[in-house]
Amino acid sequence: MTRQITILVVEDEAAIREGLIDVLIFHGYAVESADNGNDGLRMSLSGTFDLVLLDIMLPGIDGYQICNKIREQDRVQPIIMLTAKTSDDEIVHGLRLGADDYVAKPFSVQQLMLRIDAVLRRSKIGIEREKTLVLGGLAVDTDTLLGKRGSQEIAFTKREVELLTYLAANHERPLSREELLAKVWGYGKNLDIETRTVDIHIAKLRRKIEVDAKQPKILVTVRGAGYQLISEQVS
């Protein structure tokens, strides 16, 4: 018998929380919930959830702190953050802390389920990858999610390693945002998805893999085409 996927909803607004619970149960998920940050943190660190759906503005500990605490303990746990649609800074900060994706309020059920299904699918399947990626002077162990440059150790999230792996496997050409969303995040092509997820993850990776993130030499932007890992820097 297949185990039922369990999602933790951390949301303090009762109407939104109850609506999310109803929608998720209708789509076949088991759901637990918390209406404040303290309970949300305690439950999310239990390691019993397939996905944490996390609001930012919470009483007690906010969503940023919860996301950060989860990532300190578990760099694989799927996390989707709920953000105010007009708050671009919230989106950027949440993804920098290690969230896999975000859903902007107000959101449609279709968009919500698309994001959830894609994140869950990628967390189960992953991407076939080499054990070690060598990017210039940085070696990334794709199993432990740790990189080393000399004596410096750099931690990556699972999503960052999946993105690097796909870029490395296709280093001979630039990859569009749409292709990366489809292949790394699991979104179907030609879907109208408003998201800065790819750009923000690219910026995060540059801060980790580049000597100077403002003048990238390993992970470059190809104007009008997308992003590309420079082949002489990749092995």
C-alpha positions as CSV (number, residue, x, y, z in Angstrom):
1,M,0.0,0.0,0.0
2,T,1.4,3.4,-1.0
3,R,2.1,5.8,1.9
4,Q,0.0,8.9,1.9
5,I,2.0,12.1,1.4
6,T,1.8,14.4,4.4
7,I,2.1,18.2,4.2
8,L,2.6,20.6,7.1
9,V,0.7,23.9,6.6
10,V,2.1,26.7,8.8
11,E,-0.3,29.7,8.4
12,D,-1.8,32.0,11.1
13,E,-4.8,33.3,9.1
14,A,-7.6,30.9,9.9
15,A,-9.5,31.3,6.7
16,I,-6.4,30.7,4.5
17,R,-5.2,27.8,6.7
18,E,-8.5,26.1,6.6
19,G,-8.8,26.7,2.9
20,L,-5.4,25.2,2.3
21,I,-6.2,22.2,4.4
22,D,-9.5,21.5,2.5
23,V,-7.8,21.9,-0.9
24,L,-4.9,19.6,0.0
25,I,-7.2,16.9,1.5
26,F,-9.4,17.1,-1.6
27,H,-6.3,16.4,-3.7
28,G,-5.4,13.3,-1.6
29,Y,-2.8,14.6,0.8
30,A,-2.7,14.1,4.6
31,V,-2.4,17.4,6.3
32,E,-1.3,18.8,9.6
33,S,-1.2,22.4,10.5
34,A,0.2,25.0,12.9
35,D,-1.2,28.5,13.5
36,N,2.0,30.1,14.9
37,G,5.7,30.1,14.4
38,N,6.7,28.3,17.5
39,D,4.5,25.3,16.8
40,G,5.4,25.4,13.2
41,L,9.1,25.2,14.0
42,R,8.7,22.3,16.4
43,M,6.6,20.3,14.0
44,S,8.7,21.1,10.9
45,L,11.9,19.8,12.7
46,S,10.2,16.5,13.4
47,G,11.3,15.2,10.0
48,T,7.9,13.6,9.4
49,F,6.6,15.7,6.6
50,D,7.0,15.4,2.8
51,L,6.5,19.1,2.3
52,V,6.3,22.2,4.5
53,L,4.0,24.9,3.2
54,L,5.2,28.0,5.2
55,D,3.8,31.4,5.6
56,I,6.2,34.3,6.3
57,M,4.4,36.5,8.7
58,L,3.6,34.5,11.8
59,P,3.2,35.2,15.5
60,G,6.2,34.1,17.5
61,I,8.9,32.9,15.1
62,D,8.5,34.1,11.5
63,G,8.7,32.0,8.4
64,Y,12.2,33.1,7.6
65,Q,13.5,31.9,10.9
66,I,11.7,28.6,10.5
67,C,13.1,28.1,7.0
68,N,16.6,28.9,8.3
69,K,16.3,26.5,11.2
70,I,15.1,23.7,8.9
71,R,18.0,24.2,6.5
72,E,20.5,24.1,9.4
73,Q,19.2,20.6,10.2
74,D,18.0,19.3,6.8
75,R,19.1,20.6,3.4
76,V,16.7,18.2,1.6
77,Q,13.4,18.9,3.2
78,P,11.0,20.4,0.5
79,I,9.8,23.9,1.5
80,I,7.4,26.2,-0.3
81,M,6.9,29.7,1.2
82,L,3.7,31.7,1.0
83,T,4.4,35.4,0.3
84,A,2.6,38.6,-0.3
85,K,2.3,39.1,-4.1
86,T,3.7,42.7,-4.0
87,S,6.6,41.9,-1.7
88,D,9.5,41.1,-4.0
89,D,12.0,41.3,-1.1
90,E,10.1,38.5,0.8
91,I,10.4,36.2,-2.3
92,V,14.2,36.9,-2.7
93,H,14.9,36.5,1.0
94,G,12.9,33.2,1.4
95,L,14.6,31.6,-1.6
96,R,18.0,32.7,-0.4
97,L,17.4,31.0,2.9
98,G,16.8,27.7,1.1
99,A,13.1,27.5,0.2
100,D,12.5,25.4,-2.9
101,D,9.9,27.7,-4.3
102,Y,7.2,30.2,-3.4
103,V,3.5,30.8,-3.9
104,A,2.4,34.5,-4.1
105,K,-0.8,35.5,-2.4
106,P,-3.5,35.6,-3.6
107,F,-3.1,32.4,-5.5
108,S,-5.3,30.1,-7.5
109,V,-5.8,26.5,-6.5
110,Q,-4.4,25.4,-9.9
111,Q,-1.1,27.4,-9.4
112,L,-0.8,26.1,-5.8
113,M,-1.2,22.5,-6.8
114,L,1.2,22.9,-9.7
115,R,3.9,24.2,-7.4
116,I,3.3,21.5,-4.8
117,D,3.2,18.7,-7.3
118,A,6.4,19.9,-9.0
119,V,8.4,20.2,-5.7
120,L,7.2,16.8,-4.5
121,R,8.0,15.2,-7.8
122,R,11.5,16.6,-7.8
123,S,12.1,15.6,-4.2
124,K,11.3,12.0,-5.0
125,I,12.9,11.6,-8.4
126,G,15.9,13.9,-8.3
127,I,18.3,14.1,-11.1
128,E,20.8,11.4,-12.1
129,R,24.2,13.0,-11.3
130,E,27.9,12.4,-11.0
131,K,29.2,11.9,-7.5
132,T,31.5,15.0,-7.8
133,L,31.2,18.2,-9.8
134,V,34.4,20.2,-10.3
135,L,33.7,23.8,-11.0
136,G,37.0,25.7,-11.4
137,G,38.7,25.3,-8.0
138,L,35.6,24.1,-6.3
139,A,34.7,20.4,-5.9
140,V,31.0,19.6,-5.0
141,D,30.0,16.3,-3.5
142,T,26.5,15.7,-4.9
143,D,25.7,13.1,-2.2
144,T,26.7,15.1,0.9
145,L,25.7,18.5,-0.8
146,L,29.1,19.9,0.4
147,G,31.6,21.8,-1.7
148,K,35.3,22.4,-1.0
149,R,37.6,25.1,-2.3
150,G,40.9,24.6,-0.6
151,S,40.2,24.5,3.1
152,Q,36.9,26.3,2.7
153,E,33.7,24.2,3.0
154,I,30.5,25.4,1.3
155,A,27.1,23.9,2.0
156,F,24.5,23.5,-0.9
157,T,20.9,22.6,-0.9
158,K,19.5,19.7,-2.8
159,R,17.9,22.1,-5.3
160,E,21.1,23.9,-5.9
161,V,23.0,20.7,-6.6
162,E,20.2,19.6,-9.0
163,L,20.5,22.9,-10.8
164,L,24.3,22.7,-11.0
165,T,24.1,19.1,-12.2
166,Y,21.7,19.9,-15.0
167,L,23.7,23.0,-16.1
168,A,26.9,20.8,-16.0
169,A,25.3,18.0,-18.0
170,N,24.3,20.6,-20.7
171,H,27.3,22.9,-20.5
172,E,27.7,23.0,-24.2
173,R,24.8,25.4,-24.6
174,P,22.9,28.1,-22.7
175,L,19.7,27.0,-20.9
176,S,16.6,29.1,-20.8
177,R,14.6,29.8,-17.6
178,E,11.7,27.8,-19.1
179,E,13.9,24.7,-19.7
180,L,15.4,24.9,-16.2
181,L,11.9,25.2,-14.7
182,A,10.8,22.2,-16.6
183,K,13.8,20.0,-16.0
184,V,14.9,21.0,-12.5
185,W,11.7,22.2,-10.9
186,G,9.4,19.8,-12.8
187,Y,7.1,22.4,-14.3
188,G,5.6,21.6,-17.6
189,K,6.8,23.6,-20.6
190,N,4.6,26.4,-22.0
191,L,2.8,26.9,-18.7
192,D,2.3,30.6,-17.7
193,I,4.2,30.6,-14.5
194,E,5.3,33.9,-12.9
195,T,8.3,33.1,-10.9
196,R,11.8,34.5,-10.1
197,T,12.9,31.1,-8.7
198,V,15.5,30.4,-11.4
199,D,17.1,33.8,-11.3
200,I,17.4,33.9,-7.5
201,H,18.9,30.4,-7.4
202,I,21.4,31.4,-10.0
203,A,22.4,34.4,-7.9
204,K,22.7,32.1,-4.9
205,L,24.9,29.7,-6.8
206,R,27.2,32.5,-8.1
207,R,27.8,33.6,-4.5
208,K,29.0,30.1,-3.7
209,I,30.9,29.0,-6.8
210,E,32.4,32.2,-8.2
211,V,35.4,34.0,-6.8
212,D,33.6,37.3,-7.7
213,A,29.8,36.8,-8.0
214,K,29.5,40.2,-9.7
215,Q,31.8,39.2,-12.5
216,P,30.9,35.5,-13.0
217,K,33.3,33.4,-15.0
218,I,31.9,29.9,-14.3
219,L,28.1,30.5,-14.4
220,V,27.4,33.2,-17.0
221,T,24.4,34.9,-18.5
222,V,24.0,34.5,-22.3
223,R,21.9,37.5,-23.3
224,G,18.6,36.5,-24.8
225,A,19.3,32.7,-24.3
226,G,19.7,32.0,-20.6
227,Y,22.4,30.6,-18.3
228,Q,25.5,28.5,-19.1
229,L,28.3,26.9,-17.3
230,I,31.6,27.6,-19.1
231,S,33.0,24.2,-20.3
232,E,36.6,24.8,-19.5
233,Q,35.6,25.5,-15.9
234,V,33.5,22.3,-15.6
235,S,34.6,18.7,-15.3
